[in-house]
């Protein structure tokens, strides 16, 4: 898995008050990375694009 050069963006459903926020990097092709905005060095989760789409499709209130 090549994880060089991720372009992180704050997830659109993250709160803006510094609470539960995640960042997503989906520019790598073949992998979607997710990390905690407050603890960027604390670890990264990796998903296949298909798994990530399936997860996001289940998020309540998604438009």
N, CA, C, O and CB atoms as a CASP TS submission, in Angstrom:
PFRMAT TS
TARGET T0000
AUTHOR 0000-0000-0000
METHOD Language model
MODEL 1
PARENT N/A
ATOM      1  N   UNK     1       0.846  -1.172   0.000  1.00  0.00           N
ATOM      2  CA  UNK     1       0.000   0.000   0.000  1.00  0.00           C
ATOM      3  C   UNK     1       0.893   1.237   0.000  1.00  0.00           C
ATOM      4  O   UNK     1       1.754   1.385   0.867  1.00  0.00           O
ATOM      5  CB  UNK     1      -0.963  -0.003   1.219  1.00  0.00           C
ATOM      6  N   UNK     2       0.688   2.118  -0.968  1.00  0.00           N
ATOM      7  CA  UNK     2       1.453   3.356  -1.057  1.00  0.00           C
ATOM      8  C   UNK     2       0.689   4.467  -0.360  1.00  0.00           C
ATOM      9  O   UNK     2      -0.355   4.902  -0.845  1.00  0.00           O
ATOM     10  CB  UNK     2       1.739   3.731  -2.530  1.00  0.00           C
ATOM     11  N   UNK     3       1.198   4.930   0.774  1.00  0.00           N
ATOM     12  CA  UNK     3       0.513   5.979   1.516  1.00  0.00           C
ATOM     13  C   UNK     3       1.321   7.274   1.519  1.00  0.00           C
ATOM     14  O   UNK     3       1.169   8.094   2.424  1.00  0.00           O
ATOM     15  CB  UNK     3       0.245   5.524   2.947  1.00  0.00           C
ATOM     16  N   UNK     4       2.167   7.462   0.530  1.00  0.00           N
ATOM     17  CA  UNK     4       2.891   8.720   0.443  1.00  0.00           C
ATOM     18  C   UNK     4       2.006   9.757  -0.225  1.00  0.00           C
ATOM     19  O   UNK     4       1.298   9.461  -1.188  1.00  0.00           O
ATOM     20  CB  UNK     4       4.218   8.547  -0.331  1.00  0.00           C
ATOM     21  N   UNK     5       2.053  10.948   0.283  1.00  0.00           N
ATOM     22  CA  UNK     5       1.333  12.048  -0.313  1.00  0.00           C
ATOM     23  C   UNK     5      -0.159  12.121  -0.077  1.00  0.00           C
ATOM     24  O   UNK     5      -0.881  12.583  -0.961  1.00  0.00           O
ATOM     25  CB  UNK     5       1.553  12.016  -1.705  1.00  0.00           C
ATOM     26  N   UNK     6      -0.666  11.685   1.083  1.00  0.00           N
ATOM     27  CA  UNK     6      -2.102  11.841   1.296  1.00  0.00           C
ATOM     28  C   UNK     6      -2.468  13.318   1.394  1.00  0.00           C
ATOM     29  O   UNK     6      -1.747  14.108   2.002  1.00  0.00           O
ATOM     30  CB  UNK     6      -2.545  11.094   2.566  1.00  0.00           C
ATOM     31  N   UNK     7      -3.584  13.676   0.795  1.00  0.00           N
ATOM     32  CA  UNK     7      -4.124  15.030   0.898  1.00  0.00           C
ATOM     33  C   UNK     7      -5.313  14.955   1.847  1.00  0.00           C
ATOM     34  O   UNK     7      -6.391  14.488   1.479  1.00  0.00           O
ATOM     35  CB  UNK     7      -4.540  15.613  -0.518  1.00  0.00           C
ATOM     36  N   UNK     8      -5.100  15.419   3.067  1.00  0.00           N
ATOM     37  CA  UNK     8      -6.097  15.307   4.121  1.00  0.00           C
ATOM     38  C   UNK     8      -7.126  16.422   4.011  1.00  0.00           C
ATOM     39  O   UNK     8      -6.798  17.560   3.675  1.00  0.00           O
ATOM     40  CB  UNK     8      -5.429  15.338   5.494  1.00  0.00           C
ATOM     41  N   UNK     9      -8.378  16.076   4.300  1.00  0.00           N
ATOM     42  CA  UNK     9      -9.452  17.060   4.386  1.00  0.00           C
ATOM     43  C   UNK     9     -10.327  16.675   5.567  1.00  0.00           C
ATOM     44  O   UNK     9     -10.487  15.497   5.888  1.00  0.00           O
ATOM     45  CB  UNK     9     -10.286  17.133   3.054  1.00  0.00           C
ATOM     46  N   UNK    10     -10.878  17.675   6.195  1.00  0.00           N
ATOM     47  CA  UNK    10     -11.769  17.422   7.328  1.00  0.00           C
ATOM     48  C   UNK    10     -13.080  16.863   6.791  1.00  0.00           C
ATOM     49  O   UNK    10     -13.640  17.400   5.836  1.00  0.00           O
ATOM     50  CB  UNK    10     -12.013  18.726   8.164  1.00  0.00           C
ATOM     51  N   UNK    11     -13.564  15.805   7.390  1.00  0.00           N
ATOM     52  CA  UNK    11     -14.810  15.193   6.962  1.00  0.00           C
ATOM     53  C   UNK    11     -15.954  16.191   7.080  1.00  0.00           C
ATOM     54  O   UNK    11     -16.033  16.934   8.058  1.00  0.00           O
ATOM     55  CB  UNK    11     -15.105  13.935   7.787  1.00  0.00           C
ATOM     56  N   UNK    12     -16.832  16.212   6.097  1.00  0.00           N
ATOM     57  CA  UNK    12     -17.908  17.201   6.074  1.00  0.00           C
ATOM     58  C   UNK    12     -18.885  17.039   7.236  1.00  0.00           C
ATOM     59  O   UNK    12     -19.562  18.002   7.597  1.00  0.00           O
ATOM     60  CB  UNK    12     -18.659  17.110   4.769  1.00  0.00           C
ATOM     61  N   UNK    13     -18.977  15.862   7.824  1.00  0.00           N
ATOM     62  CA  UNK    13     -19.895  15.632   8.940  1.00  0.00           C
ATOM     63  C   UNK    13     -19.233  15.850  10.303  1.00  0.00           C
ATOM     64  O   UNK    13     -19.877  15.646  11.332  1.00  0.00           O
ATOM     65  CB  UNK    13     -20.451  14.223   8.865  1.00  0.00           C
ATOM     66  N   UNK    14     -17.976  16.255  10.332  1.00  0.00           N
ATOM     67  CA  UNK    14     -17.298  16.531  11.594  1.00  0.00           C
ATOM     68  C   UNK    14     -17.835  17.818  12.194  1.00  0.00           C
ATOM     69  O   UNK    14     -18.252  18.725  11.474  1.00  0.00           O
ATOM     70  CB  UNK    14     -15.774  16.624  11.393  1.00  0.00           C
ATOM     71  N   UNK    15     -17.823  17.888  13.507  1.00  0.00           N
ATOM     72  CA  UNK    15     -18.304  19.097  14.166  1.00  0.00           C
ATOM     73  C   UNK    15     -17.261  20.207  14.026  1.00  0.00           C
ATOM     74  O   UNK    15     -16.081  19.936  13.803  1.00  0.00           O
ATOM     75  CB  UNK    15     -18.616  18.824  15.661  1.00  0.00           C
ATOM     76  N   UNK    16     -17.699  21.431  14.156  1.00  0.00           N
ATOM     77  CA  UNK    16     -16.791  22.572  14.002  1.00  0.00           C
ATOM     78  C   UNK    16     -16.337  23.134  15.348  1.00  0.00           C
ATOM     79  O   UNK    16     -15.661  24.162  15.390  1.00  0.00           O
ATOM     80  CB  UNK    16     -17.467  23.670  13.191  1.00  0.00           C
ATOM     81  N   UNK    17     -16.696  22.477  16.440  1.00  0.00           N
ATOM     82  CA  UNK    17     -16.367  23.013  17.766  1.00  0.00           C
ATOM     83  C   UNK    17     -15.147  22.351  18.393  1.00  0.00           C
ATOM     84  O   UNK    17     -14.941  22.469  19.601  1.00  0.00           O
ATOM     85  CB  UNK    17     -17.547  22.852  18.689  1.00  0.00           C
ATOM     86  N   UNK    18     -14.331  21.654  17.597  1.00  0.00           N
ATOM     87  CA  UNK    18     -13.146  21.014  18.132  1.00  0.00           C
ATOM     88  C   UNK    18     -13.423  19.668  18.765  1.00  0.00           C
ATOM     89  O   UNK    18     -12.535  19.094  19.395  1.00  0.00           O
ATOM     90  CB  UNK    18     -12.507  21.902  19.127  1.00  0.00           C
ATOM     91  N   UNK    19     -14.611  19.156  18.617  1.00  0.00           N
ATOM     92  CA  UNK    19     -14.975  17.875  19.211  1.00  0.00           C
ATOM     93  C   UNK    19     -14.595  16.707  18.341  1.00  0.00           C
ATOM     94  O   UNK    19     -13.437  16.573  17.947  1.00  0.00           O
ATOM     95  CB  UNK    19     -16.440  17.832  19.486  1.00  0.00           C
ATOM     96  N   UNK    20     -15.550  15.864  18.038  1.00  0.00           N
ATOM     97  CA  UNK    20     -15.315  14.623  17.299  1.00  0.00           C
ATOM     98  C   UNK    20     -15.091  14.918  15.816  1.00  0.00           C
ATOM     99  O   UNK    20     -16.043  14.993  15.039  1.00  0.00           O
ATOM    100  CB  UNK    20     -16.501  13.652  17.479  1.00  0.00           C
ATOM    101  N   UNK    21     -13.842  15.082  15.438  1.00  0.00           N
ATOM    102  CA  UNK    21     -13.503  15.403  14.058  1.00  0.00           C
ATOM    103  C   UNK    21     -12.565  14.351  13.487  1.00  0.00           C
ATOM    104  O   UNK    21     -11.661  13.863  14.165  1.00  0.00           O
ATOM    105  CB  UNK    21     -12.864  16.794  13.966  1.00  0.00           C
ATOM    106  N   UNK    22     -12.798  14.019  12.242  1.00  0.00           N
ATOM    107  CA  UNK    22     -11.883  13.127  11.543  1.00  0.00           C
ATOM    108  C   UNK    22     -11.458  13.777  10.237  1.00  0.00           C
ATOM    109  O   UNK    22     -12.150  14.635   9.690  1.00  0.00           O
ATOM    110  CB  UNK    22     -12.536  11.745  11.283  1.00  0.00           C
ATOM    111  N   UNK    23     -10.301  13.344   9.754  1.00  0.00           N
ATOM    112  CA  UNK    23      -9.803  13.766   8.461  1.00  0.00           C
ATOM    113  C   UNK    23      -9.733  12.538   7.568  1.00  0.00           C
ATOM    114  O   UNK    23      -9.463  11.427   8.024  1.00  0.00           O
ATOM    115  CB  UNK    23      -8.411  14.463   8.583  1.00  0.00           C
ATOM    116  N   UNK    24      -9.983  12.765   6.291  1.00  0.00           N
ATOM    117  CA  UNK    24     -10.010  11.688   5.313  1.00  0.00           C
ATOM    118  C   UNK    24      -9.063  12.045   4.174  1.00  0.00           C
ATOM    119  O   UNK    24      -9.022  13.190   3.723  1.00  0.00           O
ATOM    120  CB  UNK    24     -11.456  11.441   4.784  1.00  0.00           C
ATOM    121  N   UNK    25      -8.304  11.057   3.716  1.00  0.00           N
ATOM    122  CA  UNK    25      -7.476  11.205   2.519  1.00  0.00           C
ATOM    123  C   UNK    25      -7.927  10.133   1.534  1.00  0.00           C
ATOM    124  O   UNK    25      -7.707   8.941   1.748  1.00  0.00           O
ATOM    125  CB  UNK    25      -5.927  11.079   2.850  1.00  0.00           C
ATOM    126  N   UNK    26      -8.559  10.576   0.459  1.00  0.00           N
ATOM    127  CA  UNK    26      -9.079   9.618  -0.520  1.00  0.00           C
ATOM    128  C   UNK    26      -8.466   9.836  -1.908  1.00  0.00           C
ATOM    129  O   UNK    26      -9.073   9.500  -2.925  1.00  0.00           O
ATOM    130  CB  UNK    26     -10.605   9.726  -0.602  1.00  0.00           C
ATOM    131  N   UNK    27      -7.267  10.399  -1.932  1.00  0.00           N
ATOM    132  CA  UNK    27      -6.607  10.719  -3.189  1.00  0.00           C
ATOM    133  C   UNK    27      -5.540   9.707  -3.598  1.00  0.00           C
ATOM    134  O   UNK    27      -4.823   9.939  -4.571  1.00  0.00           O
ATOM    135  CB  UNK    27      -5.992  12.072  -3.093  1.00  0.00           C
ATOM    136  N   UNK    28      -5.419   8.603  -2.887  1.00  0.00           N
ATOM    137  CA  UNK    28      -4.284   7.705  -3.106  1.00  0.00           C
ATOM    138  C   UNK    28      -4.556   6.568  -4.082  1.00  0.00           C
ATOM    139  O   UNK    28      -3.616   5.904  -4.520  1.00  0.00           O
ATOM    140  CB  UNK    28      -3.859   7.131  -1.809  1.00  0.00           C
ATOM    141  N   UNK    29      -5.789   6.333  -4.426  1.00  0.00           N
ATOM    142  CA  UNK    29      -6.085   5.234  -5.346  1.00  0.00           C
ATOM    143  C   UNK    29      -5.876   3.885  -4.683  1.00  0.00           C
ATOM    144  O   UNK    29      -4.739   3.487  -4.428  1.00  0.00           O
ATOM    145  CB  UNK    29      -5.219   5.337  -6.594  1.00  0.00           C
ATOM    146  N   UNK    30      -6.954   3.184  -4.406  1.00  0.00           N
ATOM    147  CA  UNK    30      -6.855   1.867  -3.800  1.00  0.00           C
ATOM    148  C   UNK    30      -6.922   1.849  -2.287  1.00  0.00           C
ATOM    149  O   UNK    30      -7.019   0.779  -1.686  1.00  0.00           O
ATOM    150  CB  UNK    30      -5.609   1.240  -4.221  1.00  0.00           C
ATOM    151  N   UNK    31      -6.872   3.028  -1.654  1.00  0.00           N
ATOM    152  CA  UNK    31      -6.951   3.087  -0.197  1.00  0.00           C
ATOM    153  C   UNK    31      -7.536   4.437   0.227  1.00  0.00           C
ATOM    154  O   UNK    31      -7.255   5.470  -0.381  1.00  0.00           O
ATOM    155  CB  UNK    31      -5.547   2.869   0.444  1.00  0.00           C
ATOM    156  N   UNK    32      -8.353   4.403   1.278  1.00  0.00           N
ATOM    157  CA  UNK    32      -8.876   5.625   1.903  1.00  0.00           C
ATOM    158  C   UNK    32      -8.352   5.624   3.331  1.00  0.00           C
ATOM    159  O   UNK    32      -8.541   4.657   4.068  1.00  0.00           O
ATOM    160  CB  UNK    32     -10.474   5.693   1.858  1.00  0.00           C
ATOM    161  N   UNK    33      -7.694   6.707   3.718  1.00  0.00           N
ATOM    162  CA  UNK    33      -7.129   6.820   5.062  1.00  0.00           C
ATOM    163  C   UNK    33      -8.004   7.727   5.916  1.00  0.00           C
ATOM    164  O   UNK    33      -8.578   8.698   5.423  1.00  0.00           O
ATOM    165  CB  UNK    33      -5.682   7.359   5.006  1.00  0.00           C
ATOM    166  N   UNK    34      -8.099   7.402   7.199  1.00  0.00           N
ATOM    167  CA  UNK    34      -8.895   8.185   8.152  1.00  0.00           C
ATOM    168  C   UNK    34      -8.063   8.357   9.419  1.00  0.00           C
ATOM    169  O   UNK    34      -7.431   7.411   9.890  1.00  0.00           O
ATOM    170  CB  UNK    34     -10.279   7.488   8.468  1.00  0.00           C
ATOM    171  N   UNK    35      -8.070   9.578   9.968  1.00  0.00           N
ATOM    172  CA  UNK    35      -7.350   9.832  11.223  1.00  0.00           C
ATOM    173  C   UNK    35      -8.119  10.837  12.061  1.00  0.00           C
ATOM    174  O   UNK    35      -8.995  11.544  11.562  1.00  0.00           O
ATOM    175  CB  UNK    35      -5.914  10.346  10.948  1.00  0.00           C
ATOM    176  N   UNK    36      -7.780  10.892  13.342  1.00  0.00           N
ATOM    177  CA  UNK    36      -8.378  11.811  14.305  1.00  0.00           C
ATOM    178  C   UNK    36      -7.718  13.178  14.141  1.00  0.00           C
ATOM    179  O   UNK    36      -6.494  13.287  14.212  1.00  0.00           O
ATOM    180  CB  UNK    36      -8.219  11.281  15.772  1.00  0.00           C
ATOM    181  N   UNK    37      -8.511  14.207  13.925  1.00  0.00           N
ATOM    182  CA  UNK    37      -7.982  15.555  13.736  1.00  0.00           C
ATOM    183  C   UNK    37      -7.184  16.025  14.946  1.00  0.00           C
ATOM    184  O   UNK    37      -6.172  16.710  14.796  1.00  0.00           O
ATOM    185  CB  UNK    37      -9.116  16.528  13.457  1.00  0.00           C
ATOM    186  N   UNK    38      -7.636  15.660  16.143  1.00  0.00           N
ATOM    187  CA  UNK    38      -6.976  16.115  17.367  1.00  0.00           C
ATOM    188  C   UNK    38      -5.692  15.355  17.673  1.00  0.00           C
ATOM    189  O   UNK    38      -4.878  15.826  18.467  1.00  0.00           O
ATOM    190  CB  UNK    38      -7.919  15.986  18.530  1.00  0.00           C
ATOM    191  N   UNK    39      -5.491  14.195  17.064  1.00  0.00           N
ATOM    192  CA  UNK    39      -4.320  13.351  17.352  1.00  0.00           C
ATOM    193  C   UNK    39      -3.777  12.785  16.041  1.00  0.00           C
ATOM    194  O   UNK    39      -3.820  11.577  15.810  1.00  0.00           O
ATOM    195  CB  UNK    39      -4.689  12.191  18.344  1.00  0.00           C
ATOM    196  N   UNK    40      -3.277  13.654  15.203  1.00  0.00           N
ATOM    197  CA  UNK    40      -2.849  13.261  13.858  1.00  0.00           C
ATOM    198  C   UNK    40      -1.726  12.237  13.846  1.00  0.00           C
ATOM    199  O   UNK    40      -1.591  11.488  12.878  1.00  0.00           O
ATOM    200  CB  UNK    40      -2.414  14.469  13.098  1.00  0.00           C
ATOM    201  N   UNK    41      -0.925  12.187  14.891  1.00  0.00           N
ATOM    202  CA  UNK    41       0.151  11.203  14.937  1.00  0.00           C
ATOM    203  C   UNK    41      -0.268   9.930  15.667  1.00  0.00           C
ATOM    204  O   UNK    41       0.541   9.021  15.850  1.00  0.00           O
ATOM    205  CB  UNK    41       1.372  11.800  15.606  1.00  0.00           C
ATOM    206  N   UNK    42      -1.526   9.867  16.081  1.00  0.00           N
ATOM    207  CA  UNK    42      -2.010   8.746  16.882  1.00  0.00           C
ATOM    208  C   UNK    42      -2.377   7.499  16.105  1.00  0.00           C
ATOM    209  O   UNK    42      -2.788   6.507  16.707  1.00  0.00           O
ATOM    210  CB  UNK    42      -3.176   9.174  17.645  1.00  0.00           C
ATOM    211  N   UNK    43      -2.246   7.514  14.816  1.00  0.00           N
ATOM    212  CA  UNK    43      -2.572   6.339  14.020  1.00  0.00           C
ATOM    213  C   UNK    43      -3.536   6.672  12.899  1.00  0.00           C
ATOM    214  O   UNK    43      -4.222   7.693  12.924  1.00  0.00           O
ATOM    215  CB  UNK    43      -3.158   5.259  14.898  1.00  0.00           C
ATOM    216  N   UNK    44      -3.571   5.795  11.926  1.00  0.00           N
ATOM    217  CA  UNK    44      -4.399   5.987  10.741  1.00  0.00           C
ATOM    218  C   UNK    44      -5.108   4.681  10.424  1.00  0.00           C
ATOM    219  O   UNK    44      -4.502   3.611  10.463  1.00  0.00           O
ATOM    220  CB  UNK    44      -3.549   6.466   9.529  1.00  0.00           C
ATOM    221  N   UNK    45      -6.380   4.773  10.115  1.00  0.00           N
ATOM    222  CA  UNK    45      -7.133   3.608   9.653  1.00  0.00           C
ATOM    223  C   UNK    45      -7.112   3.598   8.138  1.00  0.00           C
ATOM    224  O   UNK    45      -7.175   4.654   7.507  1.00  0.00           O
ATOM    225  CB  UNK    45      -8.598   3.622  10.192  1.00  0.00           C
ATOM    226  N   UNK    46      -7.024   2.418   7.548  1.00  0.00           N
ATOM    227  CA  UNK    46      -7.010   2.277   6.092  1.00  0.00           C
ATOM    228  C   UNK    46      -8.177   1.402   5.653  1.00  0.00           C
ATOM    229  O   UNK    46      -8.421   0.341   6.227  1.00  0.00           O
ATOM    230  CB  UNK    46      -5.666   1.675   5.606  1.00  0.00           C
ATOM    231  N   UNK    47      -8.893   1.856   4.635  1.00  0.00           N
ATOM    232  CA  UNK    47     -10.041   1.143   4.084  1.00  0.00           C
ATOM    233  C   UNK    47      -9.887   1.017   2.575  1.00  0.00           C
ATOM    234  O   UNK    47      -9.239   1.851   1.943  1.00  0.00           O
ATOM    235  CB  UNK    47     -11.363   1.865   4.439  1.00  0.00           C
ATOM    236  N   UNK    48     -10.473  -0.009   2.003  1.00  0.00           N
ATOM    237  CA  UNK    48     -10.584  -0.035   0.549  1.00  0.00           C
ATOM    238  C   UNK    48     -11.637   1.011   0.169  1.00  0.00           C
ATOM    239  O   UNK    48     -12.522   1.315   0.968  1.00  0.00           O
ATOM    240  CB  UNK    48     -10.971  -1.484   0.013  1.00  0.00           C
ATOM    241  N   UNK    49     -11.548   1.555  -1.026  1.00  0.00           N
ATOM    242  CA  UNK    49     -12.571   2.522  -1.438  1.00  0.00           C
ATOM    243  C   UNK    49     -13.984   1.938  -1.365  1.00  0.00           C
ATOM    244  O   UNK    49     -14.925   2.647  -1.008  1.00  0.00           O
ATOM    245  CB  UNK    49     -12.290   3.004  -2.856  1.00  0.00           C
ATOM    246  N   UNK    50     -14.140   0.677  -1.691  1.00  0.00           N
ATOM    247  CA  UNK    50     -15.449   0.035  -1.638  1.00  0.00           C
ATOM    248  C   UNK    50     -15.970  -0.032  -0.206  1.00  0.00           C
ATOM    249  O   UNK    50     -17.139   0.260   0.047  1.00  0.00           O
ATOM    250  CB  UNK    50     -15.378  -1.369  -2.237  1.00  0.00           C
ATOM    251  N   UNK    51     -15.109  -0.412   0.722  1.00  0.00           N
ATOM    252  CA  UNK    51     -15.508  -0.476   2.138  1.00  0.00           C
ATOM    253  C   UNK    51     -15.859   0.905   2.670  1.00  0.00           C
ATOM    254  O   UNK    51     -16.818   1.052   3.428  1.00  0.00           O
ATOM    255  CB  UNK    51     -14.384  -1.092   2.988  1.00  0.00           C
ATOM    256  N   UNK    52     -15.092   1.916   2.280  1.00  0.00           N
ATOM    257  CA  UNK    52     -15.361   3.273   2.746  1.00  0.00           C
ATOM    258  C   UNK    52     -16.714   3.767   2.216  1.00  0.00           C
ATOM    259  O   UNK    52     -17.490   4.362   2.964  1.00  0.00           O
ATOM    260  CB  UNK    52     -14.229   4.228   2.304  1.00  0.00           C
ATOM    261  N   UNK    53     -16.998   3.525   0.936  1.00  0.00           N
ATOM    262  CA  UNK    53     -18.286   3.924   0.372  1.00  0.00           C
ATOM    263  C   UNK    53     -19.438   3.227   1.085  1.00  0.00           C
ATOM    264  O   UNK    53     -20.466   3.848   1.354  1.00  0.00           O
ATOM    265  CB  UNK    53     -18.331   3.612  -1.125  1.00  0.00           C
ATOM    266  N   UNK    54     -19.275   1.952   1.391  1.00  0.00           N
ATOM    267  CA  UNK    54     -20.317   1.205   2.099  1.00  0.00           C
ATOM    268  C   UNK    54     -20.531   1.783   3.498  1.00  0.00           C
ATOM    269  O   UNK    54     -21.670   1.913   3.946  1.00  0.00           O
ATOM    270  CB  UNK    54     -19.946  -0.295   2.189  1.00  0.00           C
ATOM    271  N   UNK    55     -19.452   2.129   4.183  1.00  0.00           N
ATOM    272  CA  UNK    55     -19.564   2.736   5.512  1.00  0.00           C
ATOM    273  C   UNK    55     -20.288   4.079   5.436  1.00  0.00           C
ATOM    274  O   UNK    55     -21.243   4.313   6.177  1.00  0.00           O
ATOM    275  CB  UNK    55     -18.169   2.921   6.139  1.00  0.00           C
ATOM    276  N   UNK    56     -19.839   4.956   4.549  1.00  0.00           N
ATOM    277  CA  UNK    56     -20.421   6.292   4.437  1.00  0.00           C
ATOM    278  C   UNK    56     -21.902   6.210   4.055  1.00  0.00           C
ATOM    279  O   UNK    56     -22.703   7.032   4.502  1.00  0.00           O
ATOM    280  CB  UNK    56     -19.648   7.128   3.399  1.00  0.00           C
ATOM    281  N   UNK    57     -22.262   5.240   3.244  1.00  0.00           N
ATOM    282  CA  UNK    57     -23.669   5.081   2.839  1.00  0.00           C
ATOM    283  C   UNK    57     -24.573   4.767   4.023  1.00  0.00           C
ATOM    284  O   UNK    57     -25.781   4.992   3.955  1.00  0.00           O
ATOM    285  CB  UNK    57     -23.794   3.976   1.794  1.00  0.00           C
ATOM    286  N   UNK    58     -23.996   4.244   5.119  1.00  0.00           N
ATOM    287  CA  UNK    58     -24.782   3.883   6.297  1.00  0.00           C
ATOM    288  C   UNK    58     -24.845   4.999   7.340  1.00  0.00           C
ATOM    289  O   UNK    58     -25.530   4.852   8.352  1.00  0.00           O
ATOM    290  CB  UNK    58     -24.208   2.642   6.927  1.00  0.00           C
ATOM    291  N   UNK    59     -24.149   6.100   7.111  1.00  0.00           N
ATOM    292  CA  UNK    59     -24.125   7.198   8.081  1.00  0.00           C
ATOM    293  C   UNK    59     -25.500   7.874   8.115  1.00  0.00           C
ATOM    294  O   UNK    59     -25.985   8.332   7.080  1.00  0.00           O
ATOM    295  CB  UNK    59     -23.007   8.233   7.723  1.00  0.00           C
ATOM    296  N   UNK    60     -26.128   7.941   9.285  1.00  0.00           N
ATOM    297  CA  UNK    60     -27.459   8.570   9.403  1.00  0.00           C
ATOM    298  C   UNK    60     -27.395  10.046   8.995  1.00  0.00           C
ATOM    299  O   UNK    60     -26.426  10.743   9.295  1.00  0.00           O
ATOM    300  CB  UNK    60     -27.999   8.441  10.859  1.00  0.00           C
ATOM    301  N   UNK    61     -28.418  10.498   8.323  1.00  0.00           N
ATOM    302  CA  UNK    61     -28.516  11.898   7.958  1.00  0.00           C
ATOM    303  C   UNK    61     -27.691  12.307   6.756  1.00  0.00           C
ATOM    304  O   UNK    61     -27.633  13.490   6.419  1.00  0.00           O
ATOM    305  CB  UNK    61     -28.125  12.717   9.098  1.00  0.00           C
ATOM    306  N   UNK    62     -27.061  11.359   6.113  1.00  0.00           N
ATOM    307  CA  UNK    62     -26.242  11.696   4.949  1.00  0.00           C
ATOM    308  C   UNK    62     -27.161  12.132   3.811  1.00  0.00           C
ATOM    309  O   UNK    62     -28.183  11.503   3.539  1.00  0.00           O
ATOM    310  CB  UNK    62     -25.352  10.485   4.515  1.00  0.00           C
ATOM    311  N   UNK    63     -26.777  13.213   3.159  1.00  0.00           N
ATOM    312  CA  UNK    63     -27.577  13.742   2.040  1.00  0.00           C
ATOM    313  C   UNK    63     -27.170  13.152   0.741  1.00  0.00           C
ATOM    314  O   UNK    63     -27.742  13.489  -0.296  1.00  0.00           O
ATOM    315  CB  UNK    63     -27.465  15.233   1.957  1.00  0.00           C
TER
END
